[in-house]
Amino acid sequence: MKRLLALLALVAAPSLARADGAFPTELNVFFPSAQPQLVVIATNFGLLVSTDGAQTFDFVCEQPAITPLGINVNLYQVSDQGTILADSGAGIFRSSDGACSWTAGGGSLANVNVADAAFDPKNPGTVMALASPHSGAAEIALSTDDGQTFAPPVWSGQALLSGVEFSRAQAGRVYVTGNWLCPQTGAPFLMRSDDEGAHWTTFDLSSLGDVVVRIAQVDPTDPGTVYFRVSSLVGQGDWLAWTHDAGATLQSGLHLAVPMSAFLRASDGTLYAGTSRGELDVLASGQTTWQRSEGGPHLKGLAEADGAIWVAADDYADKMVLGKSLDGAKTFCPVFAFSQMNGLPSCQYVQTQCQTSWSQEQQFFKVTGPGDAGTPCIGGSPDGSYASGSDGFPGGDAGACDLAGEAPTDAGSLADAGGADAGGADAGAPDSGPAALDAGGGPLSGPPPTSKSTAGGCGCGSGGAAGWLGIGLLLLGLAATRRSRA
């Protein structure tokens, strides 16, 4: 029971920033590549939208403009073309005009809790979303009309799904992470599809121990390389991990004593991993040693645009929400703080819906309007070097069920398609680190069976893990309603 509650808390909690659409957080910044003047800052009280390249930002309230009163947004996503999606407890809400108007997505995701969604950058208009329907099992659904409607699920299973991300380098490739609720309660897994969810290969990650694995970023140039945040369920911190062979093996790259709050794989291959207490670890391309600094911005998210590294920071501690670095993240200069909000956008819908919220935010943040941020640039101080992968995963017993693996089949199949360790071979990695940890490698056709008994004693009857499914989804939904000023 303790393990399940810890799992629910971690899966429901906000996570890292997304540089290319990955690693969701409640404070984040998006730079749609097809609309260079559009910049969107997502917060937990609404959106800040700039149409002049981050010179000024207008405020769009969350409720009732984006979602109805009483419905909180879990995460925001923005496509390269500028479409904005709000994943919420009542489905997906969508805007294609810079947050001026919003409509509810229809189809299979209408009025269900949506935990995450991702746009396919290789196929504009395609969106994949992770949902927790009121009926129970988690579902993965696909939209081919830019999030307006979603077709029936391409996958369903008794699991908590924690992240989804498409590859920018290979059409149709998408990755999903989660933890089983049955038959191995809490066991982490990774799924990969090469045809937008028609078929899935599933990798058992239970050998990592009691952890939640979430996608930090899919490498923008190598479809087989994915970076993950691995969070301990038993208080052992976070790991940055990666696979270079599309999930067959996983390597530990960096261990942090506190939760990772931001990650970026930059265009030059440099890796950045940071925390909300001002620590930033940097692994330059081709190097084997991380360089750590402390005392920098309290990181909420990292992004790259216009030849600069951008940070979403703690407005209270750093006196800026958005900062910009031109020296490889050594120093960040303030671009925008909440006190510099411009006002409401000119569109009539937002003007009507957000007047009350805007008055409240003006008072809370002591808004004075656009202008110079008025604070100095922030730079961290060197705080040591760390060999890449010098501290391995927590390990430990992750469950007693061994299920036979199968070749990938149609994603709709719910046949016995378990996850025995198939010993996926290490394809080799350019980075340093320990020998690759076998991530299971066994291709599966979908989720574990809805009911099964094994010699190991695992089962999914009403008295087993599946009995917690309804409670788990309820707690997940409640956890997603946490609100605090960003």
C-alpha positions as CSV (number, residue, x, y, z in Angstrom):
1,M,0.0,0.0,0.0
2,K,2.8,2.5,0.8
3,R,4.4,1.7,-2.5
4,L,1.2,2.4,-4.4
5,L,0.6,5.7,-2.6
6,A,4.2,6.8,-3.3
7,L,3.8,5.8,-6.9
8,L,0.6,7.8,-7.2
9,A,2.2,10.9,-5.7
10,L,5.2,10.8,-8.0
11,V,3.2,10.1,-11.2
12,A,0.7,12.9,-10.3
13,A,3.4,15.4,-9.3
14,P,4.6,18.1,-11.8
15,S,7.8,17.1,-13.5
16,L,10.5,18.5,-15.8
17,A,10.3,21.1,-18.4
18,R,9.9,20.3,-22.1
19,A,12.4,21.7,-24.5
20,D,11.1,19.9,-27.6
21,G,7.7,18.9,-26.2
22,A,8.9,16.6,-23.5
23,F,8.9,16.5,-19.7
24,P,5.8,18.4,-18.5
25,T,5.8,21.0,-15.7
26,E,3.4,23.5,-14.4
27,L,5.7,26.4,-15.3
28,N,7.2,26.2,-18.8
29,V,8.0,28.1,-21.9
30,F,7.3,27.2,-25.6
31,F,8.8,28.6,-28.8
32,P,6.7,27.3,-31.7
33,S,9.2,27.0,-34.6
34,A,6.7,27.9,-37.3
35,Q,5.6,31.1,-35.5
36,P,8.8,32.7,-34.4
37,Q,7.1,35.7,-32.8
38,L,4.8,33.6,-30.7
39,V,6.1,32.7,-27.2
40,V,3.9,30.9,-24.6
41,I,4.6,30.7,-20.9
42,A,2.5,28.1,-19.1
43,T,1.7,28.6,-15.4
44,N,-0.6,27.0,-13.0
45,F,-3.0,29.9,-13.1
46,G,-3.2,30.4,-16.9
47,L,-1.1,31.4,-19.9
48,L,1.1,34.3,-20.7
49,V,1.2,34.9,-24.4
50,S,3.6,37.0,-26.4
51,T,3.1,37.8,-30.1
52,D,6.1,40.0,-30.4
53,G,9.0,37.7,-29.6
54,A,8.9,37.9,-25.8
55,Q,8.8,41.7,-25.7
56,T,5.4,41.8,-24.0
57,F,3.2,39.2,-22.5
58,D,-0.6,39.2,-22.2
59,F,-2.5,37.1,-19.6
60,V,-5.1,34.5,-20.4
61,C,-6.8,33.1,-17.2
62,E,-7.3,29.4,-16.8
63,Q,-10.9,29.4,-15.5
64,P,-13.3,30.1,-17.1
65,A,-11.5,31.0,-20.3
66,I,-9.6,27.8,-21.0
67,T,-11.5,25.3,-18.8
68,P,-14.9,25.6,-17.1
69,L,-15.0,26.7,-13.5
70,G,-13.8,24.0,-11.2
71,I,-11.7,22.2,-13.8
72,N,-7.9,22.5,-13.4
73,V,-5.4,22.2,-16.2
74,N,-2.9,19.4,-15.7
75,L,-0.4,20.4,-18.4
76,Y,-0.2,22.6,-21.5
77,Q,1.4,21.6,-24.8
78,V,2.2,23.8,-27.8
79,S,2.8,22.5,-31.3
80,D,5.4,23.8,-33.8
81,Q,2.5,25.4,-35.7
82,G,1.2,27.2,-32.5
83,T,-1.8,25.1,-31.5
84,I,-2.2,25.0,-27.8
85,L,-3.6,22.1,-25.9
86,A,-4.7,22.2,-22.2
87,D,-4.8,18.6,-20.7
88,S,-7.3,18.6,-17.9
89,G,-9.5,16.5,-15.7
90,A,-12.4,17.1,-18.1
91,G,-10.6,16.2,-21.4
92,I,-8.5,18.3,-23.8
93,F,-9.2,22.0,-24.5
94,R,-7.7,23.5,-27.7
95,S,-6.8,26.9,-29.1
96,S,-5.5,27.6,-32.6
97,D,-5.5,31.4,-32.4
98,G,-2.9,32.2,-29.8
99,A,-5.2,31.4,-26.8
100,C,-7.9,33.8,-27.8
101,S,-10.6,31.1,-28.1
102,W,-11.0,27.6,-26.8
103,T,-13.0,24.5,-27.7
104,A,-13.3,21.1,-26.0
105,G,-11.8,18.2,-27.9
106,G,-14.4,15.5,-28.8
107,G,-14.4,11.8,-29.5
108,S,-13.0,9.2,-27.1
109,L,-11.3,11.8,-24.8
110,A,-14.4,13.9,-24.1
111,N,-14.8,14.5,-20.4
112,V,-12.0,12.2,-19.1
113,N,-8.9,13.0,-17.2
114,V,-6.0,13.6,-19.6
115,A,-2.5,13.2,-18.0
116,D,-0.3,14.1,-21.0
117,A,-0.4,14.7,-24.7
118,A,2.2,15.1,-27.5
119,F,2.2,16.5,-31.0
120,D,3.9,14.6,-33.8
121,P,6.4,17.0,-35.3
122,K,6.9,14.8,-38.3
123,N,3.2,14.7,-39.0
124,P,1.5,18.0,-38.2
125,G,-2.0,17.5,-37.0
126,T,-1.3,14.2,-35.2
127,V,-1.7,14.2,-31.4
128,M,-1.3,11.3,-29.0
129,A,-2.8,11.6,-25.5
130,L,-2.8,9.6,-22.3
131,A,-6.1,9.3,-20.5
132,S,-7.6,7.8,-17.3
133,P,-11.3,7.2,-18.3
134,H,-13.9,6.8,-15.6
135,S,-14.3,3.2,-16.7
136,G,-10.9,2.3,-15.2
137,A,-8.1,1.2,-17.4
138,A,-5.6,3.8,-18.8
139,E,-5.9,4.5,-22.5
140,I,-3.8,6.0,-25.3
141,A,-5.8,7.8,-28.0
142,L,-4.9,9.4,-31.3
143,S,-6.1,12.5,-33.0
144,T,-5.4,13.2,-36.7
145,D,-7.1,16.7,-36.8
146,D,-4.8,18.6,-34.5
147,G,-6.5,17.6,-31.3
148,Q,-10.1,18.5,-32.3
149,T,-11.3,14.9,-32.0
150,F,-9.8,11.7,-30.8
151,A,-10.4,8.2,-32.2
152,P,-11.1,5.1,-30.1
153,P,-8.0,4.1,-28.0
154,V,-5.1,2.5,-29.7
155,W,-4.1,0.9,-26.4
156,S,-5.5,0.3,-23.0
157,G,-4.2,-1.4,-19.8
158,Q,-4.2,-1.4,-16.0
159,A,-1.4,1.1,-15.5
160,L,-0.6,4.7,-14.5
161,L,0.8,6.3,-17.7
162,S,3.3,9.1,-17.0
163,G,4.6,10.5,-20.3
164,V,4.3,10.4,-24.1
165,E,6.7,11.9,-26.7
166,F,7.2,11.6,-30.5
167,S,10.5,11.5,-32.2
168,R,11.6,14.5,-34.3
169,A,13.9,12.3,-36.4
170,Q,11.7,9.3,-37.4
171,A,8.2,9.5,-38.6
172,G,5.7,7.5,-36.6
173,R,8.0,6.7,-33.6
174,V,6.6,7.5,-30.2
175,Y,7.6,6.5,-26.7
176,V,5.3,6.1,-23.6
177,T,6.3,5.5,-20.0
178,G,4.2,4.2,-17.0
179,N,3.9,1.9,-14.1
180,W,1.8,-1.3,-14.0
181,L,-1.1,-1.5,-11.5
182,C,-1.5,-5.2,-12.4
183,P,0.0,-7.8,-12.2
184,Q,3.2,-6.2,-10.9
185,T,2.0,-3.3,-8.8
186,G,4.2,-0.3,-9.4
187,A,6.6,-2.0,-11.9
188,P,7.9,0.6,-14.4
189,F,7.8,0.0,-18.1
190,L,8.6,1.7,-21.4
191,M,6.6,1.3,-24.6
192,R,7.7,2.2,-28.2
193,S,5.7,2.3,-31.4
194,D,7.0,2.9,-34.8
195,D,3.6,3.4,-36.5
196,E,1.9,6.0,-34.3
197,G,0.5,3.4,-31.9
198,A,-0.8,0.7,-34.2
199,H,1.7,-1.7,-32.7
200,W,3.7,-1.5,-29.5
201,T,7.0,-3.0,-28.2
202,T,7.1,-3.0,-24.4
203,F,10.2,-3.1,-22.2
204,D,10.1,-4.2,-18.6
205,L,12.0,-1.8,-16.4
206,S,11.3,-3.5,-13.0
207,S,15.0,-4.3,-12.5
208,L,15.5,-0.5,-11.8
209,G,13.7,-1.0,-8.5
210,D,10.9,1.1,-6.9
211,V,10.9,4.0,-9.3
212,V,8.8,6.1,-11.6
213,V,10.4,6.5,-15.1
214,R,9.3,9.6,-17.1
215,I,10.5,10.9,-20.5
216,A,12.8,13.9,-20.2
217,Q,13.4,14.3,-24.0
218,V,13.6,12.2,-27.1
219,D,16.9,13.1,-28.8
220,P,16.0,15.5,-31.7
221,T,18.5,13.9,-34.2
222,D,18.6,10.2,-33.1
223,P,15.3,8.4,-32.8
224,G,16.9,5.6,-30.7
225,T,18.2,7.9,-28.0
226,V,15.8,8.9,-25.2
227,Y,16.5,10.7,-21.9
228,F,14.6,9.8,-18.8
229,R,14.0,11.1,-15.3
230,V,14.0,8.1,-12.9
231,S,12.5,9.0,-9.5
232,S,12.9,6.8,-6.5
233,L,9.8,5.8,-4.6
234,V,11.8,5.3,-1.4
235,G,13.5,8.7,-1.1
236,Q,16.8,8.0,-2.9
237,G,16.6,11.0,-5.2
238,D,16.4,11.2,-9.0
239,W,18.5,9.8,-11.8
240,L,19.0,11.1,-15.4
241,A,19.1,8.0,-17.6
242,W,19.2,7.3,-21.3
243,T,18.9,4.6,-23.9
244,H,20.8,4.6,-27.2
245,D,19.0,1.6,-28.6
246,A,15.4,2.6,-28.6
247,G,14.7,1.1,-25.1
248,A,16.5,-2.3,-25.2
249,T,19.0,-1.1,-22.6
250,L,19.1,1.8,-20.1
251,Q,22.2,3.6,-18.6
252,S,22.5,5.8,-15.6
253,G,24.0,9.1,-16.4
254,L,23.6,11.3,-13.3
255,H,22.3,10.9,-9.8
256,L,20.7,13.9,-8.0
257,A,19.9,13.9,-4.3
258,V,16.8,16.1,-4.9
259,P,14.2,16.1,-7.7
260,M,15.3,17.1,-11.2
261,S,13.2,20.1,-12.3
262,A,14.6,20.9,-15.7
263,F,16.3,19.1,-18.6
264,L,17.6,20.0,-22.1
265,R,19.5,18.2,-24.8
266,A,20.7,21.2,-26.7
267,S,21.3,21.3,-30.5
268,D,25.1,21.0,-30.0
269,G,24.6,17.8,-28.0
270,T,25.2,19.3,-24.6
271,L,23.0,18.0,-21.8
272,Y,21.7,20.3,-19.0
273,A,20.0,18.9,-15.9
274,G,18.9,21.3,-13.1
275,T,17.0,21.5,-9.8
276,S,14.7,24.1,-8.2
277,R,17.3,24.9,-5.6
278,G,19.6,26.5,-8.2
279,E,21.9,23.6,-9.2
280,L,22.8,23.0,-12.8
281,D,24.7,20.0,-14.1
282,V,26.2,20.3,-17.6
283,L,27.7,17.5,-19.8
284,A,29.3,18.9,-22.9
285,S,29.0,16.9,-26.1
286,G,31.6,14.2,-26.3
287,Q,32.7,14.6,-22.6
288,T,32.5,12.1,-19.8
289,T,32.3,14.4,-16.8
290,W,29.4,16.5,-15.6
291,Q,30.2,20.1,-14.4
292,R,28.0,21.3,-11.6
293,S,27.3,24.9,-10.5
294,E,25.1,26.2,-7.7
295,G,23.5,29.5,-6.9
296,G,22.0,30.0,-10.3
297,P,18.3,30.4,-11.2
298,H,15.8,28.1,-9.4
299,L,15.1,26.1,-12.4
300,K,11.5,25.3,-13.5
301,G,12.3,24.5,-17.1
302,L,14.8,24.9,-19.9
303,A,14.4,25.5,-23.6
304,E,16.5,26.5,-26.6
305,A,15.5,29.0,-29.3
306,D,17.1,31.7,-31.4
307,G,20.6,30.5,-30.5
308,A,20.0,31.0,-26.8
309,I,19.3,28.8,-23.8
310,W,16.1,30.0,-22.0
311,V,15.1,29.3,-18.4
312,A,11.7,29.3,-16.7
313,A,12.6,30.4,-13.2
314,D,11.2,31.1,-9.8
315,D,9.7,34.6,-10.0
316,Y,9.8,35.0,-6.2
317,A,13.4,33.8,-5.7
318,D,15.0,35.0,-8.9
319,K,12.9,38.1,-9.7
320,M,12.2,36.7,-13.2
321,V,10.0,34.1,-14.8
322,L,11.8,34.0,-18.1
323,G,15.6,34.4,-18.5
324,K,18.0,34.1,-21.5
325,S,21.6,32.9,-21.7
326,L,24.0,33.5,-24.6
327,D,27.0,31.9,-22.8
328,G,25.9,28.2,-22.6
329,A,23.8,28.6,-19.4
330,K,26.6,30.1,-17.4
331,T,24.5,33.2,-16.7
332,F,20.9,34.0,-17.3
333,C,19.6,37.6,-17.8
334,P,16.0,38.5,-17.0
335,V,13.6,38.9,-19.8
336,F,10.2,38.9,-18.1
337,A,8.8,38.8,-14.5
338,F,5.1,38.5,-13.5
339,S,5.0,42.1,-12.5
340,Q,5.6,43.0,-16.2
341,M,2.4,41.5,-17.5
342,N,0.9,43.7,-20.1
343,G,-2.8,43.0,-19.6
344,L,-5.5,41.0,-21.3
345,P,-5.2,40.3,-25.1
346,S,-7.5,42.3,-27.3
347,C,-9.7,39.3,-28.3
348,Q,-13.3,39.8,-26.9
349,Y,-13.6,36.3,-25.5
350,V,-10.7,36.6,-23.1
351,Q,-11.6,40.2,-22.3
352,T,-15.0,39.0,-21.1
353,Q,-13.9,35.8,-19.3
354,C,-10.8,37.1,-17.5
355,Q,-11.5,40.5,-16.1
356,T,-12.0,39.3,-12.6
357,S,-8.9,37.1,-12.7
358,W,-6.8,39.9,-14.2
359,S,-7.7,42.2,-11.4
360,Q,-6.6,39.6,-8.8
361,E,-3.3,38.9,-10.6
362,Q,-2.6,42.6,-10.8
363,Q,-2.9,43.0,-7.1
364,F,-1.1,39.7,-6.2
365,F,1.9,40.4,-8.4
366,K,1.9,44.1,-8.0
367,V,1.8,44.5,-11.8
368,T,3.4,47.7,-13.2
369,G,3.4,46.7,-16.8
370,P,6.1,46.0,-19.5
371,G,9.6,47.4,-19.1
372,D,13.1,46.6,-18.0
373,A,13.1,43.6,-15.5
374,G,15.5,45.7,-13.4
375,T,17.4,42.8,-11.9
376,P,21.0,41.6,-12.6
377,C,21.9,38.5,-14.6
378,I,22.2,35.4,-12.5
379,G,25.1,33.0,-12.7
380,G,26.0,29.9,-10.7
381,S,29.3,29.1,-9.0
382,P,31.3,26.0,-9.8
383,D,30.6,23.2,-7.4
384,G,32.5,20.2,-8.6
385,S,32.7,17.5,-11.3
386,Y,31.0,14.1,-11.5
387,A,31.8,11.2,-13.7
388,S,28.9,10.3,-16.0
389,G,27.1,7.3,-14.6
390,S,29.2,7.0,-11.5
391,D,26.1,6.2,-9.3
392,G,23.9,3.5,-10.6
393,F,20.2,2.9,-10.2
394,P,18.6,2.0,-6.8
395,G,17.9,-1.6,-8.0
396,G,16.0,-3.9,-5.7
397,D,13.1,-6.4,-6.0
398,A,10.4,-4.9,-8.3
399,G,8.0,-7.8,-8.2
400,A,7.8,-11.6,-8.6
401,C,5.9,-12.0,-11.8
402,D,7.6,-13.4,-14.9
403,L,5.5,-13.3,-18.0
404,A,6.5,-14.6,-21.5
405,G,7.4,-12.0,-24.1
406,E,6.0,-12.0,-27.6
407,A,6.7,-10.2,-30.9
408,P,4.8,-7.0,-31.3
409,T,1.2,-7.5,-32.6
410,D,-1.8,-5.3,-33.0
411,A,-2.0,-2.8,-30.2
412,G,-5.6,-3.7,-29.5
413,S,-4.8,-7.2,-28.3
414,L,-5.2,-7.9,-24.6
415,A,-3.9,-11.4,-24.8
416,D,-1.2,-12.7,-22.4
417,A,1.8,-10.7,-23.6
418,G,3.8,-10.3,-20.5
419,G,7.4,-9.0,-20.0
420,A,10.1,-11.6,-19.4
421,D,13.6,-10.4,-19.6
422,A,14.7,-11.0,-23.2
423,G,18.2,-9.7,-22.5
424,G,18.3,-6.9,-25.0
425,A,21.9,-6.4,-26.2
426,D,23.7,-3.1,-25.6
427,A,24.0,-1.4,-28.9
428,G,26.8,0.7,-27.6
429,A,26.8,4.3,-26.4
430,P,29.1,7.2,-27.2
431,D,28.8,8.5,-23.7
432,S,30.7,7.1,-20.8
433,G,29.1,5.4,-17.9
434,P,28.8,1.9,-16.4
435,A,27.8,-1.2,-18.3
436,A,24.3,-0.7,-19.7
437,L,21.6,-2.0,-17.3
438,D,19.4,-4.5,-19.2
439,A,16.0,-2.8,-19.5
440,G,14.2,-6.0,-20.2
441,G,14.1,-5.7,-24.0
442,G,11.2,-8.2,-24.4
443,P,8.8,-6.9,-27.1
444,L,5.1,-7.1,-26.0
445,S,1.8,-6.7,-27.8
446,G,0.2,-4.6,-25.1
447,P,-0.6,-4.6,-21.4
448,P,-0.5,-7.5,-19.1
449,P,-3.7,-9.6,-19.0
450,T,-6.6,-8.3,-17.1
451,S,-6.6,-11.4,-15.0
452,K,-3.8,-13.9,-14.4
453,S,-2.5,-16.3,-11.8
454,T,1.1,-17.4,-11.7
455,A,3.4,-19.6,-9.6
456,G,4.9,-16.4,-8.3
457,G,1.6,-15.5,-6.6
458,C,0.7,-12.4,-8.7
459,G,-2.8,-11.9,-9.7
460,C,-5.3,-9.3,-10.8
461,G,-8.4,-10.4,-9.0
462,S,-10.5,-8.0,-7.0
463,G,-8.3,-8.6,-4.0
464,G,-5.1,-7.9,-5.9
465,A,-3.5,-4.8,-7.4
466,A,-6.5,-4.3,-9.7
467,G,-8.6,-3.7,-6.7
468,W,-6.7,-0.5,-6.1
469,L,-7.3,0.8,-9.6
470,G,-10.3,2.9,-8.9
471,I,-8.7,4.3,-5.8
472,G,-5.5,4.9,-7.6
473,L,-7.2,6.9,-10.4
474,L,-9.2,8.9,-7.9
475,L,-6.0,9.8,-6.0
476,L,-4.3,10.7,-9.3
477,G,-7.1,13.0,-10.2
478,L,-7.1,14.6,-6.8
479,A,-3.3,15.1,-6.9
480,A,-3.6,16.8,-10.2
481,T,-5.8,19.5,-8.6
482,R,-3.0,21.0,-6.5
483,R,-2.9,24.7,-7.0
484,S,-0.4,27.3,-5.9
485,R,1.0,30.5,-7.5
486,A,3.9,29.6,-9.7
